Structures are given as structure tokens and as C-alpha cells.
Amino acid sequence: MRILRPIALLVLALLLDGCTVGRFVKWNFADRRDHKKFPTRPLPASPEPFQYPVAAKEIGPRTANYKGEQIPFDTWLEKHKTTAFLVIRRDTIVYERYFKGYDEAHVHPSFSMAKSVVSMLIGTAIADGLIRDVQQPITDFIPELKANGFEGVTIEHVLQMTSGIDFNESYVNPFGTVAKFYYGRQLEKYTLKLKLKRPPGTKWEYVSGDTQLLGLLLIRALRAKGDQRTLTEYLNDRLWRPLGMEHASSWSIDKKKDGIEKAFCCINAPARDFAKLGSLFLHKGEWRGRQLVPQAWVETSTQADTANGGVTHYRYQWWLPFPDGPFNAEGILGQFIHVDPANQLVIVRLGGGYAGVPWERVFREITPLYALPR
């Protein structure tokens, strides 16, 4: 019996790993170790790494309320499953904490923060002449979707998440669409089967399928120009290497052989390198003398537009929780790149479950410590 039991467990694990639902059961729920579960494509460290200077004097919150008790802020962060918390003001680290064995080189999964990165790449693709503009129909690049009624869906509809696609975003349903996209191994096939449930440009609905459409669109746009780079390689060339990323990172793909990137999630990097993506937008797309993302794209992406089904709190794959300018890249389990241009501030929070914490409010509450004179 003692011999048979581990053999039976091994067989069960192999069976569970063999299908999408099985992998959902085996690995559910998403956690901060997800970057180790899936095959990845490498994002190398930059040959010219940029290192944020560290302030001589730390500026950070002293205490926080935890169940009615005032405790040190870093203790409060740890109790709320944080693994990394980083505050950068004027491109200088002023507060930095790591927990649960993590440090500045430890890789974290981005989850849906990757959506904002894909939006950046749409902006660079337009600048590179790969895409005409956001009014271009997505069927110019993915003609297979014409059979599903997508002729009227533009790139802007998909960016704005007003495309009207039929997509089940439930993270607890093993038969839902997002589970298939996250755990499945045929992302292009799944994407080409997407259908519409309403006319485009009529209603905003947060669905990961829109971002996966953008990822496939970028791959097709590259191929149309005879460019055989993967989406990861395009990201590396246009943003990752020029930003001076310090550590080897990756982008998760659906399968080892000829896989495509999980565009709606799953860029894996350390906190300081995620912060550089925020700093890039803080500087309106310019970094160390190079305009990596067009300034107009940055400004458009971070200003609300309620036309054609748009909403005040979301634009071009970025969250806009505040009316006065701060914006976020966000991922499940409380992953955040918070950018506050008025105060020249970038805050990165990475870790486990939300644990009931409204992180946007936390950022708002600590901002006065870092506020610049008006």
C-alpha cells in the first residue's frame, strides 16, 4: 500500500495536467507562484540596466490600523499578504519593503497588469507603422473573425473593452472562458472562436478576451510586415531593453512548442522592473532621452472617455480610479502599478490575496507623505 499510494498520486497528477479542467482543479486558485506553473518565453535583463537611486533618508508611513490596533506599517503590509511594496518619488526609491523571503530580484507574476503593457505595445505598433490607427478593424489582421461577425469591431473597441464579445470572466468556473484561456494550451484556437453578444461600442465590460485579441493582433501585424518576432521579443526590443530592466524575467505562453503569449496576463518580473513601466508613463513615454511610447498615446490612455460605451474609470487597458490624474495597472490578488503624475510618484504593490484591503484607498491615504508643493 505504501508503494501504491505515491504511484496513484503521480498518475492522478498526470491525468489532471492533461486537460484544461484538470489543470484548473490541480492549480486553482491563482497565486503568486503561477509564473512557475506555465511555460515561458524569456525577457533577458538589459545589457544597460537602470538602477533607481535610493534616498538617503527613507520616507514611509509609520503606522496603520489593523483590526482596531495601530501597528507598524510594514507589519500591516505583511499581515495583508504583501510580498513587495515600493514607493518611488522623482525616480528615487524612498520606501521599499519585501516579505515572505522575497527581495528586489524576486520574480512576481503580473496577472492583469500585463493588459496595460499590451496597450503600450499597441501604441508602439502604431508608431512603428504596423497598425494604421485605432479605428482600423481588427479583421484587417484577424480575418478569420469575419465569420463570427467581427467586421464592425475596431482596435479601439477592443482597447476600451467595448467590443461586445461573449466571454465568461469567472475565475471560479472551470468551464468558463477565462479558465480555458488561463489554463488551456490552444490560445489562438480559443481566440478565433470568440463571438459577439452585443454590438460593439455600446457597453463597457471587463473581459480578458479583449486583451488576448490585442495580443494576437500584434503578432499578425508583425507577420504582415515579414517580421517573425514573438510578442515577447517585440516587448523586449521596444520597451524592456530600453527601460534598462535589471533582472531576467519572462512572459508565460500557452504551450512549450510554438506557444503564444498569454497577453491578458502573465508577465513575470521583479518589483523594481515593474516600477519602470510606471515611470515610463509618468514621463509621458520618454525614458533616458528616448520616446519609447508616443506622448499622445500615454495621454489618451490615461484620460477617461465615455463615448461609445466607454466609462470614467477605464481607458485603453488602464484603470482610472481618481478624477484628478492618478492611474493604475492592476492585477488579481492585489498587483498594482500606481502612477501619480502630479506628485511624480510610482507605487508598486505585489503579493497575495486582497485580504479585504482597498489598495487604491491606501495609496491615496499615504500620498500626502510624498506630495510635492503646488
C-alpha positions in Angstrom: 0.0 0.0 0.0 2.8 2.4 0.9 4.3 1.9 -2.6 1.0 2.2 -4.4 -0.1 5.4 -2.8 2.6 7.7 -4.3 2.2 5.9 -7.7 -1.6 6.6 -7.6 -0.9 10.3 -6.7 1.5 10.6 -9.6 -1.0 9.1 -12.0 -3.7 11.4 -10.7 -1.4 14.4 -11.1 -0.6 13.4 -14.7 -4.3 13.0 -15.5 -5.1 16.3 -14.0 -2.4 18.0 -16.0 -3.7 16.6 -19.3 -6.7 18.8 -19.8 -7.8 22.4 -19.1 -10.3 21.5 -16.4 -7.8 19.1 -14.8 -5.2 21.9 -14.6 -7.8 24.2 -13.2 -8.6 21.6 -10.4 -4.9 21.0 -9.8 -3.7 24.6 -9.6 -6.8 26.7 -8.8 -6.8 29.3 -7.4 -4.3 31.7 -9.0 -1.4 32.6 -6.6 1.9 34.4 -6.6 3.7 31.3 -7.8 1.8 31.0 -11.0 4.8 32.0 -13.1 6.4 28.6 -12.3 3.4 26.6 -13.5 3.4 27.5 -17.2 6.0 27.5 -20.0 7.5 30.9 -20.5 9.4 32.9 -23.1 12.4 34.8 -21.7 12.8 38.5 -21.2 16.5 39.0 -20.7 18.0 41.6 -18.3 19.0 44.7 -20.3 22.7 45.0 -21.2 22.4 48.6 -19.9 20.5 48.2 -16.7 19.0 51.2 -15.0 19.0 51.3 -11.2 16.8 53.7 -9.3 18.9 55.6 -6.7 17.8 55.1 -3.1 17.0 58.1 -1.0 19.5 58.8 1.9 16.5 59.2 4.2 13.5 56.9 4.0 10.1 58.4 3.7 7.3 56.0 4.7 4.1 55.6 6.6 4.8 54.9 10.3 1.6 53.0 11.4 -1.6 51.5 10.1 -4.8 50.3 11.6 -5.1 46.6 11.9 -8.3 45.3 13.5 -8.6 48.4 15.6 -4.9 48.4 16.6 -2.2 50.8 15.4 0.8 48.7 14.2 3.9 49.5 12.2 3.0 50.0 8.5 5.4 47.3 7.3 3.9 44.8 9.8 0.5 45.8 8.4 1.7 45.1 4.9 2.9 41.7 5.8 -0.3 40.8 7.5 -2.1 41.7 4.3 -0.1 39.2 2.3 2.2 41.7 0.6 5.5 40.4 -0.8 6.8 43.7 -2.2 5.9 47.3 -1.6 7.8 50.1 -3.4 7.5 53.8 -3.4 9.4 55.9 -6.0 9.3 59.7 -6.0 11.1 61.6 -8.7 12.7 58.4 -9.9 14.2 57.8 -6.4 13.3 54.9 -4.1 12.0 56.4 -0.9 10.4 53.3 0.7 10.9 49.6 -0.1 9.8 46.5 1.8 9.8 42.8 1.0 8.3 39.9 2.8 8.0 36.1 2.8 11.5 35.6 1.6 11.2 38.0 -1.4 13.8 40.6 -2.3 14.4 43.1 -5.1 15.4 40.3 -7.6 12.5 38.0 -6.9 10.1 37.5 -9.8 6.4 38.1 -9.4 3.5 37.3 -11.8 1.8 40.5 -13.1 -1.6 38.9 -13.7 -3.7 41.6 -15.4 -1.1 44.3 -15.1 0.1 42.8 -18.4 -3.0 44.3 -20.0 -1.6 47.8 -19.6 1.7 46.6 -21.2 -0.1 45.2 -24.2 -1.8 48.6 -24.6 1.7 50.2 -24.6 2.7 47.9 -27.4 -0.4 48.8 -29.4 0.9 52.4 -29.2 4.4 51.5 -30.3 3.0 49.4 -33.1 1.1 52.4 -34.4 4.3 54.5 -34.2 6.2 51.7 -36.0 3.7 51.6 -38.9 2.5 48.1 -38.0 -1.0 49.4 -37.4 -2.7 52.4 -39.1 -4.7 53.7 -36.1 -7.2 52.5 -33.5 -10.1 52.9 -35.9 -8.7 50.0 -38.0 -10.9 46.9 -38.0 -9.4 44.0 -36.1 -10.4 41.8 -39.0 -7.7 43.5 -41.1 -5.3 41.4 -39.1 -7.5 38.5 -38.0 -9.8 37.9 -41.0 -11.0 34.6 -39.5 -13.2 36.6 -37.2 -15.3 37.9 -40.1 -17.2 34.6 -39.9 -18.1 35.5 -36.3 -19.5 38.9 -37.1 -16.5 41.0 -36.1 -16.4 43.3 -39.2 -17.5 46.3 -37.1 -15.1 45.7 -34.2 -12.2 48.2 -34.2 -9.0 48.1 -32.3 -10.3 50.9 -30.2 -13.4 48.8 -29.2 -11.1 46.1 -28.0 -8.8 48.5 -26.2 -11.8 50.1 -24.5 -13.4 46.7 -23.7 -16.5 47.8 -25.5 -16.1 45.1 -28.2 -19.2 43.2 -27.1 -17.5 39.8 -27.1 -19.2 36.9 -25.3 -16.6 36.0 -22.6 -17.1 34.5 -19.2 -14.7 36.2 -16.8 -15.5 34.0 -13.8 -12.4 32.8 -12.0 -14.2 30.1 -10.1 -15.8 28.3 -13.0 -13.6 25.6 -14.5 -15.7 25.6 -17.7 -15.7 29.4 -18.0 -13.9 31.2 -20.9 -11.2 32.8 -18.7 -10.3 29.3 -17.2 -9.9 28.0 -20.7 -7.6 30.9 -21.7 -5.6 30.8 -18.5 -5.1 27.0 -18.2 -5.6 25.9 -21.8 -2.9 25.2 -24.4 -4.6 26.4 -27.6 -5.0 30.1 -27.1 -5.1 31.1 -30.8 -7.8 28.5 -31.4 -9.8 29.7 -28.5 -9.4 33.3 -29.6 -10.6 32.6 -33.1 -13.8 31.1 -31.8 -14.8 34.2 -29.9 -18.3 35.5 -30.7 -20.2 38.7 -30.0 -23.1 39.1 -27.6 -23.9 42.7 -28.3 -23.0 45.4 -30.9 -19.5 46.9 -30.4 -19.3 50.4 -28.9 -22.4 50.1 -26.8 -21.3 48.9 -23.3 -18.1 48.5 -21.3 -17.4 45.1 -19.9 -14.1 43.9 -18.4 -13.1 40.7 -20.2 -9.7 39.2 -20.7 -10.6 38.0 -24.1 -10.2 41.6 -25.4 -6.6 41.8 -24.4 -5.9 38.3 -25.9 -7.4 39.6 -29.1 -4.9 42.5 -29.0 -2.0 40.1 -28.4 -3.0 38.0 -31.5 -3.5 41.2 -33.5 0.1 42.4 -32.6 1.5 39.0 -33.7 -0.4 39.2 -37.0 0.6 42.9 -37.5 4.3 41.8 -37.2 3.8 38.9 -39.6 2.1 41.2 -42.2 5.4 43.1 -42.3 7.5 40.0 -42.6 8.6 40.3 -39.0 8.9 36.9 -37.3 9.5 38.2 -33.8 7.3 36.8 -31.0 5.3 39.2 -28.9 7.9 38.7 -26.1 10.7 39.7 -28.5 8.8 42.8 -29.6 8.2 43.8 -26.0 11.9 43.2 -25.3 13.1 45.3 -28.2 10.6 48.2 -27.9 10.4 48.5 -24.1 12.1 46.0 -21.9 15.7 46.5 -23.0 15.5 50.3 -23.5 14.0 50.7 -20.0 17.1 49.0 -18.5 15.3 46.1 -16.8 17.8 44.7 -14.2 16.7 41.1 -13.9 15.9 38.1 -16.2 12.1 38.0 -16.5 9.6 36.2 -18.7 6.2 36.1 -20.3 4.0 32.9 -19.9 2.9 31.1 -23.0 0.2 28.6 -23.6 2.4 25.6 -24.6 6.1 24.9 -24.9 6.3 24.3 -28.7 5.2 27.2 -30.9 3.2 28.7 -28.0 1.8 32.3 -27.9 1.8 34.7 -25.1 -0.9 35.0 -22.5 -1.4 38.6 -23.5 -4.1 39.2 -20.9 -1.8 38.3 -18.0 1.4 36.7 -17.0 4.4 38.9 -17.5 6.8 37.9 -14.7 9.3 40.4 -13.2 10.6 41.8 -10.0 9.1 44.9 -8.3 11.7 47.5 -9.4 11.4 46.4 -13.1 7.6 46.7 -12.9 8.0 50.1 -11.4 9.9 51.2 -14.6 6.8 50.6 -16.6 5.0 53.1 -14.3 7.9 55.5 -14.5 7.7 55.4 -18.3 4.1 56.6 -18.3 4.9 59.1 -15.5 7.3 60.6 -18.0 4.8 60.5 -20.8 6.5 57.7 -22.7 10.0 59.1 -22.6 12.9 57.3 -20.9 16.5 58.4 -20.7 16.2 60.6 -23.7 14.2 58.2 -25.9 10.5 58.4 -26.7 9.6 54.8 -26.3 5.8 55.3 -26.3 4.3 58.3 -28.1 3.3 61.0 -25.7 -0.1 61.4 -27.3 -0.7 57.6 -26.7 0.1 58.0 -23.0 -2.2 61.0 -22.6 -5.1 59.3 -24.4 -4.6 56.1 -22.5 -4.9 57.8 -19.1 -7.8 60.2 -19.7 -11.4 59.0 -19.4 -13.7 58.9 -22.5 -17.3 57.9 -22.0 -18.2 58.0 -25.7 -19.3 54.8 -27.5 -19.9 52.8 -24.3 -16.7 53.9 -22.5 -16.6 54.6 -18.8 -15.0 57.1 -16.5 -12.8 54.5 -14.7 -11.1 52.7 -17.6 -9.3 53.6 -20.8 -7.1 51.6 -23.1 -6.4 48.8 -20.6 -5.6 51.2 -17.7 -7.7 51.8 -14.6 -8.6 55.4 -13.8 -9.9 55.3 -10.2 -9.4 59.0 -9.4 -10.7 62.0 -11.3 -7.6 64.1 -10.8 -5.0 62.1 -12.6 -3.5 59.0 -10.8 -4.0 55.8 -12.7 -3.2 52.1 -12.3 -2.1 48.9 -14.0 -3.9 46.3 -11.9 -3.9 42.5 -11.5 -5.8 40.0 -9.5 -4.7 39.3 -5.9 -3.7 43.0 -5.5 -1.0 43.6 -8.0 -0.6 47.3 -8.7 1.5 49.8 -10.5 0.1 53.1 -9.3 1.1 56.3 -11.1 0.5 59.8 -9.8 1.9 62.3 -12.2 1.1 65.4 -10.1 3.3 64.1 -7.3 5.9 62.4 -9.5 5.1 59.2 -7.7 5.0 55.5 -8.6 3.9 52.9 -6.1 4.2 49.1 -6.7 2.3 46.6 -4.5 2.7 42.9 -5.2 1.6 39.9 -3.2 -1.2 37.5 -2.4 -4.9 38.0 -1.8 -6.6 41.3 -1.4 -7.5 40.3 2.2 -10.2 43.0 2.2 -7.7 45.8 1.5 -8.9 48.6 -0.9 -5.3 49.3 -2.1 -6.3 52.3 -4.1 -7.5 54.0 -0.9 -4.3 53.0 0.8 -2.3 54.7 -2.0 -4.5 57.8 -1.6 -4.0 57.9 2.2 -0.2 57.7 2.1 0.2 60.2 -0.8 0.3 63.3 1.4 3.6 62.0 2.8 5.1 62.4 -0.7 3.0 65.3 -2.1 5.0 67.9 -4.0 4.4 71.6 -3.4 1.7 73.0 -5.6 
